[in-house]
Amino acid sequence: MAPRSLNPKASDNISQRLAGQNSPQPRRRGILVGMLAFVVGIFVGIFPLGAGLLTFFDPILKKKEEGGGEDDSAGGQLLRVGLLENIPADGTPVQAPVIANLTDAWNREPNQPIGAVYLRREGDKVVAFNAICPHAGCFIGFDTRRDCFQCPCHMSSFNLDGSRQMPSPSPRDLDMLVVEEDILAKTGEVWVRFQNFYPGTADREPKA
């Protein structure tokens, strides 16, 4: 015979608790709590990630808003390369280094040499040439004996106006650069829209 319970009420309470343990409601509650915790965890993780990405890409966005630097539709980067008073009045060319601030998305290197130009005075005006030979990209010099520009690599020669002395291995004349005449007239400073061009082609193609 099965033993009889001495306390029927206690037996009923035990049965109710056992029935509660077998009920699917607590299980559903646990699943819902787990899903809610997962969703909250995603949102908590997204905000720091978004802030981090915004900080990471902030220099790129700023550069885009600023128009990518000092270049504009006129072509070239406007840079100061010298003073009118330092250029010989007799038309003899002088070489001047081109100094600029190098900037990418995250780094800035101030006052870095990026090339050179030849400046030649014609009265109160100044003519500027890129000092790179259009043939193979060598730096040209000025030959005072022959009164012309001379490339030491393949002997390309150029007249004072930048035109080639034919025959020439260079596919084009020296690359003339724009001098800002308004600034020159007002301040006596020589500002040039500096560009480098790909060598070896008849047409001038600016480097990116």
KEPANU-39512 format. One record per residue (C-alpha): residue number from 1; x, y, z. Coordinates in steps of 0.25 Angstrom, whole numbers. Layout:
<rs>
+-------+-------+-------+-------+
! lovex !    px !    py !    pz !
+-------+-------+-------+-------+
!   NUM !     X !     Y !     Z !
...
+-------+-------+-------+-------+
</rs>
This chain:
<rs>
+-------+-------+-------+-------+
! lovex !    px !    py !    pz !
+-------+-------+-------+-------+
!     1 !     0 !     0 !     0 !
!     2 !     5 !    14 !    -3 !
!     3 !     7 !    22 !     9 !
!     4 !    -3 !    33 !    12 !
!     5 !     1 !    47 !    14 !
!     6 !    -1 !    52 !    28 !
!     7 !    -3 !    66 !    23 !
!     8 !   -12 !    67 !    11 !
!     9 !   -10 !    82 !     9 !
!    10 !     5 !    81 !     9 !
!    11 !     4 !    70 !    -2 !
!    12 !    -5 !    79 !   -10 !
!    13 !     6 !    91 !    -9 !
!    14 !    17 !    81 !   -14 !
!    15 !     8 !    77 !   -26 !
!    16 !     6 !    91 !   -30 !
!    17 !    21 !    95 !   -29 !
!    18 !    24 !    83 !   -37 !
!    19 !    14 !    87 !   -47 !
!    20 !    19 !   101 !   -48 !
!    21 !    33 !    95 !   -50 !
!    22 !    28 !    87 !   -62 !
!    23 !    20 !    99 !   -68 !
!    24 !    26 !   105 !   -81 !
!    25 !    24 !   120 !   -76 !
!    26 !    37 !   121 !   -69 !
!    27 !    44 !   116 !   -81 !
!    28 !    38 !   126 !   -90 !
!    29 !    41 !   137 !   -80 !
!    30 !    56 !   133 !   -80 !
!    31 !    56 !   133 !   -95 !
!    32 !    50 !   147 !   -96 !
!    33 !    60 !   152 !   -85 !
!    34 !    71 !   146 !   -93 !
!    35 !    67 !   152 !  -106 !
!    36 !    65 !   166 !   -99 !
!    37 !    79 !   165 !   -93 !
!    38 !    84 !   162 !  -107 !
!    39 !    77 !   174 !  -114 !
!    40 !    82 !   183 !  -103 !
!    41 !    96 !   178 !  -104 !
!    42 !    96 !   181 !  -119 !
!    43 !    91 !   195 !  -117 !
!    44 !   101 !   197 !  -106 !
!    45 !   112 !   192 !  -115 !
!    46 !   108 !   200 !  -127 !
!    47 !   109 !   214 !  -121 !
!    48 !   124 !   213 !  -117 !
!    49 !   127 !   207 !  -131 !
!    50 !   120 !   218 !  -138 !
!    51 !   127 !   228 !  -129 !
!    52 !   140 !   221 !  -132 !
!    53 !   137 !   221 !  -147 !
!    54 !   133 !   236 !  -147 !
!    55 !   146 !   239 !  -140 !
!    56 !   154 !   231 !  -150 !
!    57 !   148 !   237 !  -163 !
!    58 !   147 !   251 !  -157 !
!    59 !   160 !   256 !  -164 !
!    60 !   155 !   251 !  -178 !
!    61 !   142 !   257 !  -176 !
!    62 !   148 !   270 !  -172 !
!    63 !   157 !   270 !  -184 !
!    64 !   145 !   267 !  -193 !
!    65 !   138 !   279 !  -187 !
!    66 !   150 !   288 !  -189 !
!    67 !   151 !   284 !  -204 !
!    68 !   163 !   275 !  -203 !
!    69 !   174 !   286 !  -201 !
!    70 !   178 !   298 !  -208 !
!    71 !   176 !   293 !  -222 !
!    72 !   165 !   300 !  -230 !
!    73 !   159 !   300 !  -244 !
!    74 !   170 !   308 !  -249 !
!    75 !   179 !   296 !  -248 !
!    76 !   191 !   294 !  -239 !
!    77 !   194 !   298 !  -224 !
!    78 !   196 !   312 !  -222 !
!    79 !   210 !   314 !  -215 !
!    80 !   220 !   325 !  -212 !
!    81 !   233 !   322 !  -219 !
!    82 !   241 !   335 !  -217 !
!    83 !   242 !   350 !  -219 !
!    84 !   242 !   359 !  -231 !
!    85 !   254 !   366 !  -226 !
!    86 !   263 !   353 !  -225 !
!    87 !   261 !   350 !  -240 !
!    88 !   271 !   356 !  -249 !
!    89 !   266 !   368 !  -257 !
!    90 !   274 !   363 !  -269 !
!    91 !   265 !   351 !  -272 !
!    92 !   275 !   341 !  -266 !
!    93 !   267 !   329 !  -260 !
!    94 !   268 !   325 !  -246 !
!    95 !   264 !   312 !  -240 !
!    96 !   255 !   313 !  -227 !
!    97 !   250 !   301 !  -219 !
!    98 !   236 !   298 !  -217 !
!    99 !   232 !   296 !  -202 !
!   100 !   218 !   292 !  -198 !
!   101 !   211 !   285 !  -186 !
!   102 !   208 !   271 !  -189 !
!   103 !   195 !   266 !  -184 !
!   104 !   188 !   253 !  -185 !
!   105 !   176 !   248 !  -177 !
!   106 !   183 !   247 !  -164 !
!   107 !   197 !   253 !  -165 !
!   108 !   202 !   267 !  -168 !
!   109 !   217 !   269 !  -171 !
!   110 !   220 !   284 !  -172 !
!   111 !   230 !   291 !  -181 !
!   112 !   234 !   279 !  -190 !
!   113 !   241 !   281 !  -204 !
!   114 !   231 !   276 !  -215 !
!   115 !   239 !   281 !  -227 !
!   116 !   246 !   293 !  -233 !
!   117 !   243 !   304 !  -243 !
!   118 !   251 !   313 !  -252 !
!   119 !   248 !   327 !  -251 !
!   120 !   251 !   337 !  -262 !
!   121 !   248 !   352 !  -261 !
!   122 !   242 !   360 !  -273 !
!   123 !   241 !   374 !  -269 !
!   124 !   231 !   374 !  -257 !
!   125 !   226 !   361 !  -261 !
!   126 !   231 !   347 !  -257 !
!   127 !   231 !   334 !  -266 !
!   128 !   232 !   321 !  -258 !
!   129 !   235 !   307 !  -263 !
!   130 !   235 !   294 !  -256 !
!   131 !   249 !   289 !  -254 !
!   132 !   246 !   275 !  -259 !
!   133 !   250 !   271 !  -273 !
!   134 !   237 !   266 !  -281 !
!   135 !   246 !   255 !  -287 !
!   136 !   249 !   245 !  -275 !
!   137 !   247 !   253 !  -263 !
!   138 !   261 !   258 !  -260 !
!   139 !   264 !   271 !  -253 !
!   140 !   269 !   281 !  -264 !
!   141 !   280 !   291 !  -262 !
!   142 !   283 !   305 !  -268 !
!   143 !   295 !   306 !  -277 !
!   144 !   301 !   320 !  -276 !
!   145 !   311 !   318 !  -287 !
!   146 !   300 !   314 !  -297 !
!   147 !   289 !   322 !  -290 !
!   148 !   279 !   311 !  -290 !
!   149 !   273 !   300 !  -281 !
!   150 !   280 !   287 !  -282 !
!   151 !   275 !   273 !  -278 !
!   152 !   287 !   264 !  -273 !
!   153 !   281 !   251 !  -276 !
!   154 !   278 !   251 !  -291 !
!   155 !   283 !   265 !  -295 !
!   156 !   270 !   271 !  -298 !
!   157 !   272 !   286 !  -299 !
!   158 !   262 !   298 !  -297 !
!   159 !   262 !   312 !  -301 !
!   160 !   260 !   323 !  -291 !
!   161 !   245 !   323 !  -295 !
!   162 !   244 !   308 !  -292 !
!   163 !   243 !   304 !  -306 !
!   164 !   251 !   292 !  -310 !
!   165 !   264 !   293 !  -318 !
!   166 !   262 !   283 !  -330 !
!   167 !   265 !   272 !  -332 !
!   168 !   261 !   268 !  -317 !
!   169 !   257 !   255 !  -310 !
!   170 !   247 !   263 !  -302 !
!   171 !   233 !   261 !  -307 !
!   172 !   229 !   275 !  -303 !
!   173 !   234 !   289 !  -299 !
!   174 !   237 !   292 !  -284 !
!   175 !   224 !   292 !  -275 !
!   176 !   221 !   306 !  -273 !
!   177 !   213 !   310 !  -260 !
!   178 !   203 !   321 !  -257 !
!   179 !   209 !   332 !  -249 !
!   180 !   199 !   340 !  -241 !
!   181 !   201 !   354 !  -247 !
!   182 !   191 !   362 !  -237 !
!   183 !   199 !   357 !  -225 !
!   184 !   212 !   360 !  -232 !
!   185 !   208 !   374 !  -235 !
!   186 !   203 !   377 !  -222 !
!   187 !   213 !   370 !  -213 !
!   188 !   225 !   367 !  -221 !
!   189 !   224 !   352 !  -217 !
!   190 !   224 !   341 !  -227 !
!   191 !   213 !   332 !  -226 !
!   192 !   212 !   320 !  -235 !
!   193 !   201 !   310 !  -238 !
!   194 !   210 !   298 !  -237 !
!   195 !   208 !   285 !  -244 !
!   196 !   216 !   273 !  -248 !
!   197 !   213 !   266 !  -261 !
!   198 !   215 !   252 !  -267 !
!   199 !   228 !   251 !  -275 !
!   200 !   229 !   245 !  -289 !
!   201 !   216 !   250 !  -295 !
!   202 !   214 !   261 !  -305 !
!   203 !   202 !   266 !  -297 !
!   204 !   203 !   271 !  -283 !
!   205 !   196 !   262 !  -273 !
!   206 !   196 !   267 !  -259 !
!   207 !   200 !   257 !  -248 !
!   208 !   189 !   254 !  -238 !
+-------+-------+-------+-------+
</rs>
